[in-house]
Amino acid sequence: MLKFGFAAAALASFAFISSAQADTVVFQSGDFTNFFTPFDSSSSSDNLFADSGWFGSGSDAGVVLKDITLHLVTFSDSGLPMSAGTTDINFTFNDGDPSGDIFGTAAELYSTTLTNVVLPAASGVSPTAFDLTIPLPGVFTLGGFNNVGFSIGVENFDFDGSFGFQTSEQFNYVGFYTELASEYEAGDWSQFSFGPNPFTNMNDMANLRMTITAPEPATLSVLAGAGLIALRRKR
């Protein structure tokens, strides 16, 4: 079940428990406006959610990456306060969307399992926002459009509420988002969105918030002027 909520009215109550100290940001989603919490205690380890984007212009060299920060939330679907919990997170970083159905080859560039990730307590009123920074050792983009994407799934889920993603209805600060996100379930990938893009009033939009950094500012001249651009799924 896709659980999607609106967060704008409760921004003042969010507690960000960590943040990434970036060398140079190569991809950064727009501001936190809504949230999407598809994971709970009934989630299968085979159920994955993914998103992607790009920050190149089509003829650029690959870029060495440092880390990715996923901007996440917990939520109490019952409206009652929930104590903090934990989960294991299976993470992959890919050349574009892991489904292979949007942009990029979907090649897996890195994977890891993060154990005992703390899921912050949920108030029962508004989502609790937090950041999860994952190192990307030895990872570099494949050049060209420099497609980037990720997927996560959960195991050993020990939390009474739900867990998922901050989303944005704003243009990216750096790089380009794709209009669709992806879900893997029952052996197949499919795409989804949350409705029309309020800036264009014509395209669907699903922008799961992430920030990707690189350790070498000298490699990033291609990014000049890349932020705050109206983005499209077709390029």
mmCIF file of the C-alpha atoms, coordinates in Angstrom:
data_MODEL
# 
_entry.id   MODEL 
# 
loop_
_atom_site.group_PDB 
_atom_site.id 
_atom_site.type_symbol 
_atom_site.label_atom_id 
_atom_site.label_alt_id 
_atom_site.label_comp_id 
_atom_site.label_asym_id 
_atom_site.label_entity_id 
_atom_site.label_seq_id 
_atom_site.pdbx_PDB_ins_code 
_atom_site.Cartn_x 
_atom_site.Cartn_y 
_atom_site.Cartn_z 
_atom_site.occupancy 
_atom_site.B_iso_or_equiv 
_atom_site.pdbx_formal_charge 
_atom_site.auth_seq_id 
_atom_site.auth_comp_id 
_atom_site.auth_asym_id 
_atom_site.auth_atom_id 
_atom_site.pdbx_PDB_model_num 
ATOM 1   C CA . MET A 1 1   ? 0.000  0.000   0.000   1.00 0.00 ? 1   MET A CA 1 
ATOM 2   C CA . LEU A 1 2   ? 1.399  3.419   -0.958  1.00 0.00 ? 2   LEU A CA 1 
ATOM 3   C CA . LYS A 1 3   ? 1.096  5.718   2.035   1.00 0.00 ? 3   LYS A CA 1 
ATOM 4   C CA . PHE A 1 4   ? 1.651  9.337   1.143   1.00 0.00 ? 4   PHE A CA 1 
ATOM 5   C CA . GLY A 1 5   ? 1.156  12.419  3.287   1.00 0.00 ? 5   GLY A CA 1 
ATOM 6   C CA . PHE A 1 6   ? 1.660  16.156  3.310   1.00 0.00 ? 6   PHE A CA 1 
ATOM 7   C CA . ALA A 1 7   ? 4.305  17.601  5.566   1.00 0.00 ? 7   ALA A CA 1 
ATOM 8   C CA . ALA A 1 8   ? 4.333  21.338  4.911   1.00 0.00 ? 8   ALA A CA 1 
ATOM 9   C CA . ALA A 1 9   ? 2.112  22.260  7.860   1.00 0.00 ? 9   ALA A CA 1 
ATOM 10  C CA . ALA A 1 10  ? 4.353  20.501  10.350  1.00 0.00 ? 10  ALA A CA 1 
ATOM 11  C CA . LEU A 1 11  ? 7.842  21.526  9.267   1.00 0.00 ? 11  LEU A CA 1 
ATOM 12  C CA . ALA A 1 12  ? 8.549  23.369  12.512  1.00 0.00 ? 12  ALA A CA 1 
ATOM 13  C CA . SER A 1 13  ? 8.263  20.178  14.545  1.00 0.00 ? 13  SER A CA 1 
ATOM 14  C CA . PHE A 1 14  ? 10.765 18.099  12.569  1.00 0.00 ? 14  PHE A CA 1 
ATOM 15  C CA . ALA A 1 15  ? 13.915 16.931  14.310  1.00 0.00 ? 15  ALA A CA 1 
ATOM 16  C CA . PHE A 1 16  ? 16.793 16.280  11.895  1.00 0.00 ? 16  PHE A CA 1 
ATOM 17  C CA . ILE A 1 17  ? 19.091 13.915  13.732  1.00 0.00 ? 17  ILE A CA 1 
ATOM 18  C CA . SER A 1 18  ? 22.032 13.938  11.338  1.00 0.00 ? 18  SER A CA 1 
ATOM 19  C CA . SER A 1 19  ? 23.367 15.776  8.329   1.00 0.00 ? 19  SER A CA 1 
ATOM 20  C CA . ALA A 1 20  ? 25.948 15.168  5.638   1.00 0.00 ? 20  ALA A CA 1 
ATOM 21  C CA . GLN A 1 21  ? 28.983 17.434  5.494   1.00 0.00 ? 21  GLN A CA 1 
ATOM 22  C CA . ALA A 1 22  ? 29.505 17.545  1.749   1.00 0.00 ? 22  ALA A CA 1 
ATOM 23  C CA . ASP A 1 23  ? 32.772 18.276  -0.053  1.00 0.00 ? 23  ASP A CA 1 
ATOM 24  C CA . THR A 1 24  ? 30.890 19.214  -3.217  1.00 0.00 ? 24  THR A CA 1 
ATOM 25  C CA . VAL A 1 25  ? 27.222 18.533  -3.869  1.00 0.00 ? 25  VAL A CA 1 
ATOM 26  C CA . VAL A 1 26  ? 26.589 16.999  -7.287  1.00 0.00 ? 26  VAL A CA 1 
ATOM 27  C CA . PHE A 1 27  ? 22.900 16.177  -6.790  1.00 0.00 ? 27  PHE A CA 1 
ATOM 28  C CA . GLN A 1 28  ? 20.457 17.742  -4.342  1.00 0.00 ? 28  GLN A CA 1 
ATOM 29  C CA . SER A 1 29  ? 16.692 17.471  -4.310  1.00 0.00 ? 29  SER A CA 1 
ATOM 30  C CA . GLY A 1 30  ? 14.397 20.383  -3.584  1.00 0.00 ? 30  GLY A CA 1 
ATOM 31  C CA . ASP A 1 31  ? 12.968 21.183  -0.159  1.00 0.00 ? 31  ASP A CA 1 
ATOM 32  C CA . PHE A 1 32  ? 11.003 18.724  1.971   1.00 0.00 ? 32  PHE A CA 1 
ATOM 33  C CA . THR A 1 33  ? 7.325  19.295  1.193   1.00 0.00 ? 33  THR A CA 1 
ATOM 34  C CA . ASN A 1 34  ? 5.617  15.888  1.559   1.00 0.00 ? 34  ASN A CA 1 
ATOM 35  C CA . PHE A 1 35  ? 6.345  12.348  2.701   1.00 0.00 ? 35  PHE A CA 1 
ATOM 36  C CA . PHE A 1 36  ? 5.848  8.752   1.605   1.00 0.00 ? 36  PHE A CA 1 
ATOM 37  C CA . THR A 1 37  ? 6.125  5.870   4.109   1.00 0.00 ? 37  THR A CA 1 
ATOM 38  C CA . PRO A 1 38  ? 5.656  2.497   2.363   1.00 0.00 ? 38  PRO A CA 1 
ATOM 39  C CA . PHE A 1 39  ? 7.611  0.338   4.842   1.00 0.00 ? 39  PHE A CA 1 
ATOM 40  C CA . ASP A 1 40  ? 6.146  -1.180  8.000   1.00 0.00 ? 40  ASP A CA 1 
ATOM 41  C CA . SER A 1 41  ? 6.249  -4.426  9.965   1.00 0.00 ? 41  SER A CA 1 
ATOM 42  C CA . SER A 1 42  ? 4.419  -6.271  7.170   1.00 0.00 ? 42  SER A CA 1 
ATOM 43  C CA . SER A 1 43  ? 6.955  -5.308  4.488   1.00 0.00 ? 43  SER A CA 1 
ATOM 44  C CA . SER A 1 44  ? 8.715  -8.090  2.638   1.00 0.00 ? 44  SER A CA 1 
ATOM 45  C CA . SER A 1 45  ? 12.471 -7.935  2.148   1.00 0.00 ? 45  SER A CA 1 
ATOM 46  C CA . ASP A 1 46  ? 11.758 -8.370  -1.585  1.00 0.00 ? 46  ASP A CA 1 
ATOM 47  C CA . ASN A 1 47  ? 9.759  -5.136  -1.740  1.00 0.00 ? 47  ASN A CA 1 
ATOM 48  C CA . LEU A 1 48  ? 12.036 -2.291  -2.861  1.00 0.00 ? 48  LEU A CA 1 
ATOM 49  C CA . PHE A 1 49  ? 11.522 1.394   -3.569  1.00 0.00 ? 49  PHE A CA 1 
ATOM 50  C CA . ALA A 1 50  ? 13.837 3.373   -5.804  1.00 0.00 ? 50  ALA A CA 1 
ATOM 51  C CA . ASP A 1 51  ? 14.428 6.723   -7.440  1.00 0.00 ? 51  ASP A CA 1 
ATOM 52  C CA . SER A 1 52  ? 16.957 8.317   -9.765  1.00 0.00 ? 52  SER A CA 1 
ATOM 53  C CA . GLY A 1 53  ? 18.213 11.415  -11.542 1.00 0.00 ? 53  GLY A CA 1 
ATOM 54  C CA . TRP A 1 54  ? 21.235 12.765  -13.392 1.00 0.00 ? 54  TRP A CA 1 
ATOM 55  C CA . PHE A 1 55  ? 23.649 15.688  -13.279 1.00 0.00 ? 55  PHE A CA 1 
ATOM 56  C CA . GLY A 1 56  ? 25.519 15.558  -16.596 1.00 0.00 ? 56  GLY A CA 1 
ATOM 57  C CA . SER A 1 57  ? 24.854 17.039  -20.009 1.00 0.00 ? 57  SER A CA 1 
ATOM 58  C CA . GLY A 1 58  ? 25.345 13.952  -22.176 1.00 0.00 ? 58  GLY A CA 1 
ATOM 59  C CA . SER A 1 59  ? 29.055 14.055  -22.941 1.00 0.00 ? 59  SER A CA 1 
ATOM 60  C CA . ASP A 1 60  ? 30.673 14.441  -19.525 1.00 0.00 ? 60  ASP A CA 1 
ATOM 61  C CA . ALA A 1 61  ? 33.367 12.333  -17.909 1.00 0.00 ? 61  ALA A CA 1 
ATOM 62  C CA . GLY A 1 62  ? 32.509 10.116  -14.963 1.00 0.00 ? 62  GLY A CA 1 
ATOM 63  C CA . VAL A 1 63  ? 32.744 11.597  -11.467 1.00 0.00 ? 63  VAL A CA 1 
ATOM 64  C CA . VAL A 1 64  ? 34.149 9.970   -8.332  1.00 0.00 ? 64  VAL A CA 1 
ATOM 65  C CA . LEU A 1 65  ? 31.516 10.049  -5.591  1.00 0.00 ? 65  LEU A CA 1 
ATOM 66  C CA . LYS A 1 66  ? 31.823 10.298  -1.816  1.00 0.00 ? 66  LYS A CA 1 
ATOM 67  C CA . ASP A 1 67  ? 28.427 9.517   -0.280  1.00 0.00 ? 67  ASP A CA 1 
ATOM 68  C CA . ILE A 1 68  ? 24.671 9.688   -0.629  1.00 0.00 ? 68  ILE A CA 1 
ATOM 69  C CA . THR A 1 69  ? 22.320 11.062  2.013   1.00 0.00 ? 69  THR A CA 1 
ATOM 70  C CA . LEU A 1 70  ? 18.777 9.714   1.956   1.00 0.00 ? 70  LEU A CA 1 
ATOM 71  C CA . HIS A 1 71  ? 16.286 12.122  3.519   1.00 0.00 ? 71  HIS A CA 1 
ATOM 72  C CA . LEU A 1 72  ? 13.826 9.909   5.376   1.00 0.00 ? 72  LEU A CA 1 
ATOM 73  C CA . VAL A 1 73  ? 10.890 9.964   7.811   1.00 0.00 ? 73  VAL A CA 1 
ATOM 74  C CA . THR A 1 74  ? 9.048  7.864   10.335  1.00 0.00 ? 74  THR A CA 1 
ATOM 75  C CA . PHE A 1 75  ? 5.324  8.248   10.915  1.00 0.00 ? 75  PHE A CA 1 
ATOM 76  C CA . SER A 1 76  ? 2.590  6.926   13.192  1.00 0.00 ? 76  SER A CA 1 
ATOM 77  C CA . ASP A 1 77  ? -0.291 5.820   10.995  1.00 0.00 ? 77  ASP A CA 1 
ATOM 78  C CA . SER A 1 78  ? -2.503 5.223   14.024  1.00 0.00 ? 78  SER A CA 1 
ATOM 79  C CA . GLY A 1 79  ? -2.163 8.766   15.348  1.00 0.00 ? 79  GLY A CA 1 
ATOM 80  C CA . LEU A 1 80  ? -0.622 7.459   18.567  1.00 0.00 ? 80  LEU A CA 1 
ATOM 81  C CA . PRO A 1 81  ? 2.958  8.155   19.679  1.00 0.00 ? 81  PRO A CA 1 
ATOM 82  C CA . MET A 1 82  ? 5.450  5.448   18.685  1.00 0.00 ? 82  MET A CA 1 
ATOM 83  C CA . SER A 1 83  ? 8.739  4.713   20.422  1.00 0.00 ? 83  SER A CA 1 
ATOM 84  C CA . ALA A 1 84  ? 11.928 4.542   18.378  1.00 0.00 ? 84  ALA A CA 1 
ATOM 85  C CA . GLY A 1 85  ? 12.703 1.284   16.609  1.00 0.00 ? 85  GLY A CA 1 
ATOM 86  C CA . THR A 1 86  ? 15.281 -0.295  14.339  1.00 0.00 ? 86  THR A CA 1 
ATOM 87  C CA . THR A 1 87  ? 15.550 -1.959  10.958  1.00 0.00 ? 87  THR A CA 1 
ATOM 88  C CA . ASP A 1 88  ? 18.156 -3.384  8.597   1.00 0.00 ? 88  ASP A CA 1 
ATOM 89  C CA . ILE A 1 89  ? 18.272 -1.571  5.250   1.00 0.00 ? 89  ILE A CA 1 
ATOM 90  C CA . ASN A 1 90  ? 19.400 -3.222  2.012   1.00 0.00 ? 90  ASN A CA 1 
ATOM 91  C CA . PHE A 1 91  ? 20.792 -0.470  -0.185  1.00 0.00 ? 91  PHE A CA 1 
ATOM 92  C CA . THR A 1 92  ? 21.992 -0.368  -3.790  1.00 0.00 ? 92  THR A CA 1 
ATOM 93  C CA . PHE A 1 93  ? 23.459 2.492   -5.793  1.00 0.00 ? 93  PHE A CA 1 
ATOM 94  C CA . ASN A 1 94  ? 22.963 2.254   -9.530  1.00 0.00 ? 94  ASN A CA 1 
ATOM 95  C CA . ASP A 1 95  ? 23.669 3.827   -12.881 1.00 0.00 ? 95  ASP A CA 1 
ATOM 96  C CA . GLY A 1 96  ? 20.256 5.468   -13.029 1.00 0.00 ? 96  GLY A CA 1 
ATOM 97  C CA . ASP A 1 97  ? 17.009 3.917   -11.912 1.00 0.00 ? 97  ASP A CA 1 
ATOM 98  C CA . PRO A 1 98  ? 17.513 0.310   -10.719 1.00 0.00 ? 98  PRO A CA 1 
ATOM 99  C CA . SER A 1 99  ? 14.481 -0.780  -12.741 1.00 0.00 ? 99  SER A CA 1 
ATOM 100 C CA . GLY A 1 100 ? 16.227 -0.032  -16.036 1.00 0.00 ? 100 GLY A CA 1 
ATOM 101 C CA . ASP A 1 101 ? 12.948 1.472   -17.227 1.00 0.00 ? 101 ASP A CA 1 
ATOM 102 C CA . ILE A 1 102 ? 13.811 5.171   -16.954 1.00 0.00 ? 102 ILE A CA 1 
ATOM 103 C CA . PHE A 1 103 ? 17.367 6.445   -17.586 1.00 0.00 ? 103 PHE A CA 1 
ATOM 104 C CA . GLY A 1 104 ? 20.715 4.691   -17.287 1.00 0.00 ? 104 GLY A CA 1 
ATOM 105 C CA . THR A 1 105 ? 21.817 1.084   -17.594 1.00 0.00 ? 105 THR A CA 1 
ATOM 106 C CA . ALA A 1 106 ? 20.621 0.175   -14.075 1.00 0.00 ? 106 ALA A CA 1 
ATOM 107 C CA . ALA A 1 107 ? 24.073 -1.370  -13.452 1.00 0.00 ? 107 ALA A CA 1 
ATOM 108 C CA . GLU A 1 108 ? 24.712 -1.900  -9.760  1.00 0.00 ? 108 GLU A CA 1 
ATOM 109 C CA . LEU A 1 109 ? 27.676 0.258   -8.733  1.00 0.00 ? 109 LEU A CA 1 
ATOM 110 C CA . TYR A 1 110 ? 27.571 -0.469  -5.000  1.00 0.00 ? 110 TYR A CA 1 
ATOM 111 C CA . SER A 1 111 ? 25.466 -2.392  -2.481  1.00 0.00 ? 111 SER A CA 1 
ATOM 112 C CA . THR A 1 112 ? 25.499 -2.795  1.266   1.00 0.00 ? 112 THR A CA 1 
ATOM 113 C CA . THR A 1 113 ? 23.290 -3.807  4.184   1.00 0.00 ? 113 THR A CA 1 
ATOM 114 C CA . LEU A 1 114 ? 23.044 -1.339  7.050   1.00 0.00 ? 114 LEU A CA 1 
ATOM 115 C CA . THR A 1 115 ? 22.129 -3.136  10.258  1.00 0.00 ? 115 THR A CA 1 
ATOM 116 C CA . ASN A 1 116 ? 20.237 -1.787  13.252  1.00 0.00 ? 116 ASN A CA 1 
ATOM 117 C CA . VAL A 1 117 ? 19.438 1.562   11.679  1.00 0.00 ? 117 VAL A CA 1 
ATOM 118 C CA . VAL A 1 118 ? 17.586 3.619   14.286  1.00 0.00 ? 118 VAL A CA 1 
ATOM 119 C CA . LEU A 1 119 ? 14.080 4.687   13.279  1.00 0.00 ? 119 LEU A CA 1 
ATOM 120 C CA . PRO A 1 120 ? 13.245 7.759   15.373  1.00 0.00 ? 120 PRO A CA 1 
ATOM 121 C CA . ALA A 1 121 ? 10.135 7.934   17.531  1.00 0.00 ? 121 ALA A CA 1 
ATOM 122 C CA . ALA A 1 122 ? 6.989  9.234   15.859  1.00 0.00 ? 122 ALA A CA 1 
ATOM 123 C CA . SER A 1 123 ? 4.795  11.799  17.585  1.00 0.00 ? 123 SER A CA 1 
ATOM 124 C CA . GLY A 1 124 ? 1.451  10.596  16.295  1.00 0.00 ? 124 GLY A CA 1 
ATOM 125 C CA . VAL A 1 125 ? 0.846  14.057  14.849  1.00 0.00 ? 125 VAL A CA 1 
ATOM 126 C CA . SER A 1 126 ? 3.517  14.779  12.254  1.00 0.00 ? 126 SER A CA 1 
ATOM 127 C CA . PRO A 1 127 ? 6.371  12.844  10.610  1.00 0.00 ? 127 PRO A CA 1 
ATOM 128 C CA . THR A 1 128 ? 9.802  12.750  12.188  1.00 0.00 ? 128 THR A CA 1 
ATOM 129 C CA . ALA A 1 129 ? 12.481 13.610  9.645   1.00 0.00 ? 129 ALA A CA 1 
ATOM 130 C CA . PHE A 1 130 ? 16.007 12.241  9.714   1.00 0.00 ? 130 PHE A CA 1 
ATOM 131 C CA . ASP A 1 131 ? 18.956 11.807  7.386   1.00 0.00 ? 131 ASP A CA 1 
ATOM 132 C CA . LEU A 1 132 ? 20.900 8.630   6.633   1.00 0.00 ? 132 LEU A CA 1 
ATOM 133 C CA . THR A 1 133 ? 24.317 9.132   5.025   1.00 0.00 ? 133 THR A CA 1 
ATOM 134 C CA . ILE A 1 134 ? 25.801 6.112   3.237   1.00 0.00 ? 134 ILE A CA 1 
ATOM 135 C CA . PRO A 1 135 ? 29.443 6.145   2.053   1.00 0.00 ? 135 PRO A CA 1 
ATOM 136 C CA . LEU A 1 136 ? 30.044 5.208   -1.588  1.00 0.00 ? 136 LEU A CA 1 
ATOM 137 C CA . PRO A 1 137 ? 33.573 3.770   -1.489  1.00 0.00 ? 137 PRO A CA 1 
ATOM 138 C CA . GLY A 1 138 ? 35.200 3.463   -4.888  1.00 0.00 ? 138 GLY A CA 1 
ATOM 139 C CA . VAL A 1 139 ? 32.036 4.494   -6.723  1.00 0.00 ? 139 VAL A CA 1 
ATOM 140 C CA . PHE A 1 140 ? 32.143 6.672   -9.808  1.00 0.00 ? 140 PHE A CA 1 
ATOM 141 C CA . THR A 1 141 ? 29.476 7.557   -12.339 1.00 0.00 ? 141 THR A CA 1 
ATOM 142 C CA . LEU A 1 142 ? 29.691 6.127   -15.839 1.00 0.00 ? 142 LEU A CA 1 
ATOM 143 C CA . GLY A 1 143 ? 29.869 9.494   -17.578 1.00 0.00 ? 143 GLY A CA 1 
ATOM 144 C CA . GLY A 1 144 ? 27.603 10.885  -20.258 1.00 0.00 ? 144 GLY A CA 1 
ATOM 145 C CA . PHE A 1 145 ? 24.557 12.154  -18.421 1.00 0.00 ? 145 PHE A CA 1 
ATOM 146 C CA . ASN A 1 146 ? 26.040 10.848  -15.136 1.00 0.00 ? 146 ASN A CA 1 
ATOM 147 C CA . ASN A 1 147 ? 22.919 8.951   -14.140 1.00 0.00 ? 147 ASN A CA 1 
ATOM 148 C CA . VAL A 1 148 ? 22.468 8.171   -10.443 1.00 0.00 ? 148 VAL A CA 1 
ATOM 149 C CA . GLY A 1 149 ? 19.885 6.095   -8.625  1.00 0.00 ? 149 GLY A CA 1 
ATOM 150 C CA . PHE A 1 150 ? 19.265 3.962   -5.568  1.00 0.00 ? 150 PHE A CA 1 
ATOM 151 C CA . SER A 1 151 ? 16.949 1.381   -4.068  1.00 0.00 ? 151 SER A CA 1 
ATOM 152 C CA . ILE A 1 152 ? 16.248 0.353   -0.495  1.00 0.00 ? 152 ILE A CA 1 
ATOM 153 C CA . GLY A 1 153 ? 14.403 -2.511  1.156   1.00 0.00 ? 153 GLY A CA 1 
ATOM 154 C CA . VAL A 1 154 ? 14.033 -3.497  4.795   1.00 0.00 ? 154 VAL A CA 1 
ATOM 155 C CA . GLU A 1 155 ? 14.554 -6.592  6.922   1.00 0.00 ? 155 GLU A CA 1 
ATOM 156 C CA . ASN A 1 156 ? 14.192 -7.252  10.654  1.00 0.00 ? 156 ASN A CA 1 
ATOM 157 C CA . PHE A 1 157 ? 11.803 -4.330  10.903  1.00 0.00 ? 157 PHE A CA 1 
ATOM 158 C CA . ASP A 1 158 ? 11.158 -3.519  14.568  1.00 0.00 ? 158 ASP A CA 1 
ATOM 159 C CA . PHE A 1 159 ? 9.035  -0.375  14.713  1.00 0.00 ? 159 PHE A CA 1 
ATOM 160 C CA . ASP A 1 160 ? 5.316  0.085   15.343  1.00 0.00 ? 160 ASP A CA 1 
ATOM 161 C CA . GLY A 1 161 ? 4.891  2.893   12.833  1.00 0.00 ? 161 GLY A CA 1 
ATOM 162 C CA . SER A 1 162 ? 5.817  3.286   9.182   1.00 0.00 ? 162 SER A CA 1 
ATOM 163 C CA . PHE A 1 163 ? 9.025  4.404   7.538   1.00 0.00 ? 163 PHE A CA 1 
ATOM 164 C CA . GLY A 1 164 ? 9.945  5.968   4.226   1.00 0.00 ? 164 GLY A CA 1 
ATOM 165 C CA . PHE A 1 165 ? 10.985 9.051   2.353   1.00 0.00 ? 165 PHE A CA 1 
ATOM 166 C CA . GLN A 1 166 ? 10.842 12.781  2.406   1.00 0.00 ? 166 GLN A CA 1 
ATOM 167 C CA . THR A 1 167 ? 9.563  13.953  -0.978  1.00 0.00 ? 167 THR A CA 1 
ATOM 168 C CA . SER A 1 168 ? 9.760  17.244  -2.800  1.00 0.00 ? 168 SER A CA 1 
ATOM 169 C CA . GLU A 1 169 ? 7.461  19.115  -5.146  1.00 0.00 ? 169 GLU A CA 1 
ATOM 170 C CA . GLN A 1 170 ? 10.163 21.672  -5.889  1.00 0.00 ? 170 GLN A CA 1 
ATOM 171 C CA . PHE A 1 171 ? 12.880 21.865  -8.501  1.00 0.00 ? 171 PHE A CA 1 
ATOM 172 C CA . ASN A 1 172 ? 16.207 20.333  -7.572  1.00 0.00 ? 172 ASN A CA 1 
ATOM 173 C CA . TYR A 1 173 ? 18.896 22.626  -6.215  1.00 0.00 ? 173 TYR A CA 1 
ATOM 174 C CA . VAL A 1 174 ? 21.550 20.640  -8.105  1.00 0.00 ? 174 VAL A CA 1 
ATOM 175 C CA . GLY A 1 175 ? 21.027 18.092  -10.873 1.00 0.00 ? 175 GLY A CA 1 
ATOM 176 C CA . PHE A 1 176 ? 17.866 16.792  -12.456 1.00 0.00 ? 176 PHE A CA 1 
ATOM 177 C CA . TYR A 1 177 ? 15.125 14.571  -11.044 1.00 0.00 ? 177 TYR A CA 1 
ATOM 178 C CA . THR A 1 178 ? 13.106 12.031  -13.008 1.00 0.00 ? 178 THR A CA 1 
ATOM 179 C CA . GLU A 1 179 ? 9.356  12.325  -12.797 1.00 0.00 ? 179 GLU A CA 1 
ATOM 180 C CA . LEU A 1 180 ? 8.756  8.709   -11.770 1.00 0.00 ? 180 LEU A CA 1 
ATOM 181 C CA . ALA A 1 181 ? 9.997  6.578   -8.891  1.00 0.00 ? 181 ALA A CA 1 
ATOM 182 C CA . SER A 1 182 ? 10.025 2.768   -8.952  1.00 0.00 ? 182 SER A CA 1 
ATOM 183 C CA . GLU A 1 183 ? 8.779  -0.149  -6.880  1.00 0.00 ? 183 GLU A CA 1 
ATOM 184 C CA . TYR A 1 184 ? 9.943  -3.766  -7.037  1.00 0.00 ? 184 TYR A CA 1 
ATOM 185 C CA . GLU A 1 185 ? 7.316  -6.263  -5.916  1.00 0.00 ? 185 GLU A CA 1 
ATOM 186 C CA . ALA A 1 186 ? 6.479  -9.855  -6.851  1.00 0.00 ? 186 ALA A CA 1 
ATOM 187 C CA . GLY A 1 187 ? 9.502  -10.081 -9.134  1.00 0.00 ? 187 GLY A CA 1 
ATOM 188 C CA . ASP A 1 188 ? 8.719  -7.037  -11.272 1.00 0.00 ? 188 ASP A CA 1 
ATOM 189 C CA . TRP A 1 189 ? 9.532  -3.343  -11.378 1.00 0.00 ? 189 TRP A CA 1 
ATOM 190 C CA . SER A 1 190 ? 6.822  -0.755  -11.881 1.00 0.00 ? 190 SER A CA 1 
ATOM 191 C CA . GLN A 1 191 ? 6.788  3.040   -11.834 1.00 0.00 ? 191 GLN A CA 1 
ATOM 192 C CA . PHE A 1 192 ? 4.630  5.429   -9.833  1.00 0.00 ? 192 PHE A CA 1 
ATOM 193 C CA . SER A 1 193 ? 4.126  9.110   -9.085  1.00 0.00 ? 193 SER A CA 1 
ATOM 194 C CA . PHE A 1 194 ? 2.168  11.217  -6.642  1.00 0.00 ? 194 PHE A CA 1 
ATOM 195 C CA . GLY A 1 195 ? 0.254  13.349  -9.119  1.00 0.00 ? 195 GLY A CA 1 
ATOM 196 C CA . PRO A 1 196 ? 0.805  16.472  -11.223 1.00 0.00 ? 196 PRO A CA 1 
ATOM 197 C CA . ASN A 1 197 ? 3.874  18.625  -10.798 1.00 0.00 ? 197 ASN A CA 1 
ATOM 198 C CA . PRO A 1 198 ? 2.516  21.852  -9.266  1.00 0.00 ? 198 PRO A CA 1 
ATOM 199 C CA . PHE A 1 199 ? 5.086  23.897  -11.170 1.00 0.00 ? 199 PHE A CA 1 
ATOM 200 C CA . THR A 1 200 ? 4.086  22.656  -14.613 1.00 0.00 ? 200 THR A CA 1 
ATOM 201 C CA . ASN A 1 201 ? 0.533  21.424  -13.941 1.00 0.00 ? 201 ASN A CA 1 
ATOM 202 C CA . MET A 1 202 ? 1.002  18.855  -16.674 1.00 0.00 ? 202 MET A CA 1 
ATOM 203 C CA . ASN A 1 203 ? 3.492  16.166  -15.649 1.00 0.00 ? 203 ASN A CA 1 
ATOM 204 C CA . ASP A 1 204 ? 3.497  13.505  -12.975 1.00 0.00 ? 204 ASP A CA 1 
ATOM 205 C CA . MET A 1 205 ? 6.030  13.825  -10.192 1.00 0.00 ? 205 MET A CA 1 
ATOM 206 C CA . ALA A 1 206 ? 7.758  11.550  -7.671  1.00 0.00 ? 206 ALA A CA 1 
ATOM 207 C CA . ASN A 1 207 ? 10.944 13.016  -6.224  1.00 0.00 ? 207 ASN A CA 1 
ATOM 208 C CA . LEU A 1 208 ? 12.319 11.016  -3.269  1.00 0.00 ? 208 LEU A CA 1 
ATOM 209 C CA . ARG A 1 209 ? 14.789 13.369  -1.626  1.00 0.00 ? 209 ARG A CA 1 
ATOM 210 C CA . MET A 1 210 ? 18.503 12.599  -1.759  1.00 0.00 ? 210 MET A CA 1 
ATOM 211 C CA . THR A 1 211 ? 21.811 14.458  -1.720  1.00 0.00 ? 211 THR A CA 1 
ATOM 212 C CA . ILE A 1 212 ? 24.947 13.058  -3.399  1.00 0.00 ? 212 ILE A CA 1 
ATOM 213 C CA . THR A 1 213 ? 28.427 14.452  -2.840  1.00 0.00 ? 213 THR A CA 1 
ATOM 214 C CA . ALA A 1 214 ? 31.827 14.132  -4.513  1.00 0.00 ? 214 ALA A CA 1 
ATOM 215 C CA . PRO A 1 215 ? 35.268 14.677  -2.955  1.00 0.00 ? 215 PRO A CA 1 
ATOM 216 C CA . GLU A 1 216 ? 36.818 16.443  -5.964  1.00 0.00 ? 216 GLU A CA 1 
ATOM 217 C CA . PRO A 1 217 ? 35.453 19.920  -6.700  1.00 0.00 ? 217 PRO A CA 1 
ATOM 218 C CA . ALA A 1 218 ? 37.654 20.137  -9.790  1.00 0.00 ? 218 ALA A CA 1 
ATOM 219 C CA . THR A 1 219 ? 35.582 17.451  -11.513 1.00 0.00 ? 219 THR A CA 1 
ATOM 220 C CA . LEU A 1 220 ? 32.387 19.431  -11.206 1.00 0.00 ? 220 LEU A CA 1 
ATOM 221 C CA . SER A 1 221 ? 32.675 22.273  -13.689 1.00 0.00 ? 221 SER A CA 1 
ATOM 222 C CA . VAL A 1 222 ? 29.920 20.549  -15.651 1.00 0.00 ? 222 VAL A CA 1 
ATOM 223 C CA . LEU A 1 223 ? 27.488 21.425  -12.856 1.00 0.00 ? 223 LEU A CA 1 
ATOM 224 C CA . ALA A 1 224 ? 27.581 25.185  -13.334 1.00 0.00 ? 224 ALA A CA 1 
ATOM 225 C CA . GLY A 1 225 ? 24.044 26.349  -13.866 1.00 0.00 ? 225 GLY A CA 1 
ATOM 226 C CA . ALA A 1 226 ? 22.553 22.886  -13.359 1.00 0.00 ? 226 ALA A CA 1 
ATOM 227 C CA . GLY A 1 227 ? 20.401 23.800  -10.356 1.00 0.00 ? 227 GLY A CA 1 
ATOM 228 C CA . LEU A 1 228 ? 16.976 25.421  -10.276 1.00 0.00 ? 228 LEU A CA 1 
ATOM 229 C CA . ILE A 1 229 ? 16.035 24.259  -13.765 1.00 0.00 ? 229 ILE A CA 1 
ATOM 230 C CA . ALA A 1 230 ? 12.599 23.017  -14.774 1.00 0.00 ? 230 ALA A CA 1 
ATOM 231 C CA . LEU A 1 231 ? 13.073 19.275  -15.092 1.00 0.00 ? 231 LEU A CA 1 
ATOM 232 C CA . ARG A 1 232 ? 11.467 16.705  -17.344 1.00 0.00 ? 232 ARG A CA 1 
ATOM 233 C CA . ARG A 1 233 ? 11.537 12.937  -17.653 1.00 0.00 ? 233 ARG A CA 1 
ATOM 234 C CA . LYS A 1 234 ? 12.525 13.235  -21.314 1.00 0.00 ? 234 LYS A CA 1 
ATOM 235 C CA . ARG A 1 235 ? 15.863 14.843  -22.122 1.00 0.00 ? 235 ARG A CA 1 
# 
